[in-house]
Amino acid sequence: MRDFTNVALGGLFFALTACGSTATTNPDGGTNVVTDASTDADAAPQDTSPLSAETKKDLVFRTVGSLALAGDLWLPDRTTPVAAVIQIHGGGFSTGEKDGKAEVTWSEYLVSQGFAAFSVNYRVYSDYASGEVSFPNSPMDIKCAIMWLRMKASSFRVDPNHIFVLGGSAGGFMTNFLGTTGDLPEFTPTDCADGAKESNKLQGVVTYFGPSNWNQLFNDPARVGTQNGEKKFIGLSSNTPCALGSAEASGICTSASATTYVDANDPPFYIAHSDDDPVVPVTQGQFMRDSLKAGKVDVTYHEVTGMKHGWHANFKDEQGVAVRDEVIAWLKARK
């Protein structure tokens, strides 16, 4: 069985020292990342001329073979650099797009609240050749997006020290995993064409109803559905995936779980889940919450009642609006 003890702490030290970066801890538990602090004193005066709201479509942040992965960057009116929220779509690891209805709804609202929103595509399993699997390649795609945005931040007047992620369902798994594996060498892409020397550490994570631990999910009697999307995503082939005591359980099901890498250096988390989610049972949100608390990570947890899976952009439902407003307040407190 693989030993994960202290892997996150060692990975963070290695990534920061190898890249020549300086990291400072915020009072709220997040981390400020300065790529080259030695040049700060010589920096030119900051341009504070007003920039109008705009949307930049199809910005390519990574190319894999003939496939160009792109994002849509929504920018608010701004004079100084603004915090950015990277949006990660759901879709069972098999579908979904950066300009889906939920992503547009959230992007428009984030901009109205003074944030930049970068809604990105990543590879789903239909993008892979036979025999290839999505994990860990798909989250590595999003890490390239984080690193690319950090490198390009000054040109868009985005604050590189305040980059968050937000996603639901499959996107919620990605946010969980990105939050607990920031700058770990084994989960830091080395083939990003732009931003390869930047940090992929985040300043905050917003997760709606996302998987957090595959061993628990596949063995949860409350779970319904075929589970084929998840099996294909992490490369499982058995009829009883992540069976207790199996090599899968101690191997890929553990190494692909966000909870495996929790430690006190992780950024703050906001987790929203429903007690009536049949696709990703509420135990996944609770387990992520409890793992973060045990790791001394700042975590806010909001459990709604009676909502089914996929409600995170339902801004007409009273509970959905309440969580949305709480998320925005949570983000503003940390930007």
Rosetta blueprint (number, residue, H / E / L):
1 M L
2 R L
3 D L
4 F L
5 T L
6 N L
7 V H
8 A H
9 L H
10 G H
11 G H
12 L H
13 F H
14 F H
15 A H
16 L H
17 T H
18 A H
19 C H
20 G L
21 S L
22 T E
23 A E
24 T E
25 T E
26 N L
27 P L
28 D L
29 G L
30 G L
31 T E
32 N E
33 V E
34 V E
35 T L
36 D L
37 A H
38 S H
39 T H
40 D H
41 A H
42 D H
43 A L
44 A L
45 P L
46 Q L
47 D L
48 T L
49 S L
50 P L
51 L E
52 S L
53 A L
54 E E
55 T E
56 K E
57 K E
58 D E
59 L E
60 V E
61 F E
62 R E
63 T E
64 V E
65 G L
66 S L
67 L E
68 A E
69 L E
70 A E
71 G E
72 D E
73 L E
74 W E
75 L E
76 P L
77 D L
78 R E
79 T L
80 T L
81 P L
82 V E
83 A E
84 A E
85 V E
86 I E
87 Q E
88 I E
89 H L
90 G L
91 G L
92 G L
93 F L
94 S L
95 T L
96 G L
97 E L
98 K L
99 D L
100 G L
101 K H
102 A H
103 E H
104 V H
105 T H
106 W H
107 S H
108 E H
109 Y H
110 L H
111 V H
112 S H
113 Q L
114 G L
115 F L
116 A E
117 A E
118 F E
119 S E
120 V E
121 N L
122 Y L
123 R L
124 V L
125 Y H
126 S H
127 D H
128 Y L
129 A L
130 S L
131 G L
132 E L
133 V L
134 S L
135 F L
136 P L
137 N H
138 S H
139 P H
140 M H
141 D H
142 I H
143 K H
144 C H
145 A H
146 I H
147 M H
148 W H
149 L H
150 R H
151 M H
152 K H
153 A H
154 S H
155 S H
156 F H
157 R L
158 V E
159 D E
160 P E
161 N E
162 H E
163 I E
164 F E
165 V E
166 L E
167 G E
168 G E
169 S L
170 A H
171 G H
172 G H
173 F H
174 M H
175 T H
176 N H
177 F H
178 L H
179 G H
180 T H
181 T L
182 G L
183 D L
184 L L
185 P H
186 E H
187 F H
188 T L
189 P L
190 T L
191 D L
192 C L
193 A L
194 D L
195 G L
196 A L
197 K L
198 E L
199 S L
200 N L
201 K L
202 L L
203 Q L
204 G E
205 V E
206 V E
207 T E
208 Y E
209 F L
210 G L
211 P L
212 S L
213 N L
214 W H
215 N H
216 Q H
217 L H
218 F H
219 N L
220 D L
221 P L
222 A L
223 R L
224 V L
225 G L
226 T L
227 Q L
228 N H
229 G H
230 E H
231 K H
232 K H
233 F H
234 I H
235 G L
236 L L
237 S L
238 S L
239 N L
240 T L
241 P L
242 C L
243 A L
244 L L
245 G L
246 S L
247 A H
248 E H
249 A H
250 S H
251 G L
252 I H
253 C H
254 T H
255 S H
256 A L
257 S L
258 A H
259 T H
260 T H
261 Y H
262 V L
263 D L
264 A L
265 N L
266 D L
267 P L
268 P L
269 F E
270 Y E
271 I E
272 A E
273 H E
274 S E
275 D L
276 D L
277 D L
278 P L
279 V L
280 V L
281 P L
282 V H
283 T H
284 Q H
285 G H
286 Q H
287 F H
288 M H
289 R H
290 D H
291 S H
292 L H
293 K H
294 A H
295 G L
296 K L
297 V L
298 D L
299 V E
300 T E
301 Y E
302 H E
303 E E
304 V E
305 T L
306 G L
307 M L
308 K L
309 H L
310 G L
311 W L
312 H L
313 A L
314 N L
315 F L
316 K L
317 D L
318 E H
319 Q H
320 G H
321 V H
322 A H
323 V H
324 R H
325 D H
326 E H
327 V H
328 I H
329 A H
330 W H
331 L H
332 K H
333 A L
334 R L
335 K L
